[in-house]
Amino acid sequence: MSDTLSAPATPGVLDDLQPREVLQWFEALAGIPRGSGNESAVADWVVEFARSRGLEAVKDEVNCVLVRKPGQGGLEDAAPLILHGHLDMVCEKEEGVEFDFVTEPIRLIVDGDFITADGTSLGADNGIGVSYILALLADDDLPHPPLEAVLTAMEEKGKVGAGQFDTSQLRGRRMIDFNWITDREILAGCSGDVTFTVDIPGEFEPVPDTHTETYKLQVRGLRGGHCEFDIQLERANALQTLARALQVVVAAGDVRVSAPFGGAQNNAIPADAEAVLSLRPEHVDAVREAIAALQVDLTEEYDLADPDVRVELVDADAPERVLSTAAAERLAAVTLLIPHGVVRWNLHVPDRVETSNNLGTIRPTEDGVRLMSTITSALTSRKHELYDRVAALVALARGGARIEMYGLDAPEFPYRADSELLAVASQAFRELRGEDPQVEVSQCSLELGMFSSRVPVADIISIGTELHALHSPAEKVNHRSVERTWPLVKTVVSRLG
């Protein structure tokens, strides 16, 4: 493992880009698989990174890491500063790309001003933010207060790591987060979220002897995207498109359903989904005609938001069992009726979403099918009201369907006009850029509210980098933005005496 600390897994790809003191660590992180729930290797790597420099580092049971670095350059006795980022990434790949996120490193590509990945999501969310933190921990010359670097795990899966992190270890009461997506703004407030699951019993049956034709019903070609930054773009949801297609084919013939699967993660707009269909030979033509008619409708409906949407049948192997007809109908109905997209716009902050829901994944289980969804809201009461609405829907579905919260009920982080960190960062921004930063209060849900409510950290801002197409294979980071942001980061931390 020690060789990895000085030799990135994809050597040479970013060698000609600046700032090397940041991008060398981004390249190293790209070489370590770190999908949500698979952070053990990257957490161990960070611990060794820190201890090899004489820094205190501890890893908890879910792979969150805390690194402490003493103050330096005259700021040894200043109040501690918490630095925050998350280690995990969303794992998405392009249609047809063979890639194992558990074992393979991300393959980096430089394309003009942007760094992207070869056929997969990049992990700049939040690999770039973590790289700033690693660069600060590795810097022996920059003046800064005592640092407490908190690198959380499973942020992309309901903020599980931050929710169980032992905040009593922290001495700092001010924090800079690096999980933001633009260098033009300083984030000074954000929403909260809650994730839930809906389980629908499968009431499984053998495949009828009469159903000798087997096909896979696929939804492909969707853009997907981030459940917060892209939710207002009216893109198609692959799970709901699949459910719509299931209703169409069941109406067209005697069709039995099995193995529904779709979406990458609860907080990514699902770009693909599929299910296996078993049907009578005499009904194949009618099913194909129904799907063709649906395709015409979808193409017209999503001509701007998702113009490449496709619903198609491909050959498949026969399943061992199928959902009962009632269970399949219940699944399609619940999937269609769970709200997806913008539920309410923020009347206090123009052009910002107040409350939204992302129906993110569908998976087969031993007992049936599980849906997973994430509600994001600037108001805790609105978040809970929407959860209660979905719970009422699930109760009406009957058949043993049930809903449960998953992970943490993450609170919002409210804007503070008197923030010292915001004042220092804004002044540094003006000096370095020659203009005022935009101060953003965002519709997104970060882990900020979890720290402000539990530590309590009284003063938090987030400094970001220009990122695009998060949670998708089109994800990219502007390396010129990294070059602009790094001086701001260094200036801010050096002034926190």
Summary of the structure (lengths in Angstrom):
residues: 497
radius of gyration: 23.9
end to end distance: 35.9
largest distance: 82.1
contacts: 1823
relative contact order: 0.18
helix: 32%
strand: 30%
